[in-house]
Amino acid sequence: MTGERRRFDAPALAIATLGGVGRSPLVPGTAGTLASVPLAVLAARGLPAWGFAAATAAIALLGVWAAGRALPLDEAVAEALEAAHDG
């Protein structure tokens, strides 16, 4: 990241990548999904439907926040443009 590191960058990166699972060199999206399925099953079995829906919404919002902190949109666009230019 350019500039001064923000205080929440490391935790945001950990959340956005599910503790680093999403940084797997092979199929990172699949690895993240496989790591999260057991947690989702436990939550579905242990929570009422409204609790599961609320937990899902809260986790989704947390993930959006974390992804934005881990790699802000302006940097993501810059990296994509650089990769397109190099390719």
C-alpha positions in Angstrom: 0.0 0.0 0.0 1.2 3.5 -0.6 1.5 6.1 2.1 1.2 5.6 5.8 -0.3 2.3 7.0 -3.6 2.7 8.7 -4.2 1.1 12.1 -6.9 -1.3 10.9 -5.1 -2.6 7.8 -3.7 -5.8 9.3 -7.0 -6.9 10.9 -9.0 -5.9 7.8 -6.7 -8.0 5.7 -7.1 -10.9 8.0 -10.9 -10.6 7.9 -11.0 -10.0 4.1 -8.9 -13.1 3.5 -10.4 -15.3 6.2 -7.2 -15.4 8.1 -5.1 -15.8 5.0 -7.1 -18.6 3.4 -8.1 -16.3 0.6 -4.5 -15.8 -0.3 -4.0 -19.4 -1.3 -1.9 -19.6 -4.4 -4.3 -22.2 -5.9 -8.0 -21.4 -6.1 -8.2 -18.8 -3.4 -12.0 -18.3 -3.8 -12.6 -22.0 -3.5 -10.3 -22.3 -0.5 -12.2 -19.5 1.3 -15.5 -21.1 0.5 -14.4 -24.5 1.8 -13.1 -22.9 5.0 -16.4 -21.0 5.6 -18.9 -23.8 4.9 -18.4 -25.6 8.2 -18.9 -22.3 10.0 -22.1 -21.6 8.1 -23.4 -25.1 8.8 -22.7 -24.7 12.5 -24.5 -21.3 12.5 -27.4 -22.7 10.6 -27.9 -25.5 13.1 -27.3 -23.4 16.2 -29.3 -20.3 15.4 -32.9 -19.6 14.6 -33.7 -18.5 11.1 -33.8 -14.8 12.0 -30.5 -15.2 13.9 -28.8 -16.9 10.9 -30.1 -14.1 8.6 -28.8 -11.4 11.0 -25.4 -13.1 11.4 -25.1 -13.5 7.6 -25.9 -9.8 7.1 -23.5 -8.7 9.8 -20.7 -10.9 8.4 -21.3 -9.6 4.9 -21.1 -6.0 6.1 -17.9 -6.8 8.0 -16.5 -8.4 4.8 -17.3 -5.4 2.7 -15.7 -3.1 5.2 -12.6 -5.3 5.5 -12.2 -5.6 1.8 -12.3 -1.8 1.4 -9.7 -1.4 4.1 -7.4 -4.2 2.9 -7.3 -2.9 -0.7 -9.0 0.4 -1.2 -10.8 0.8 -4.6 -8.3 3.4 -6.0 -5.4 1.0 -5.4 -7.4 -1.9 -6.8 -8.1 0.0 -10.0 -4.5 1.1 -10.3 -3.3 -2.5 -9.9 -5.8 -3.7 -12.5 -4.7 -1.0 -15.0 -1.1 -1.8 -14.4 -1.7 -5.5 -14.9 -3.6 -4.8 -18.1 -0.9 -2.5 -19.4 1.9 -5.1 -18.6 -0.1 -8.0 -20.2 
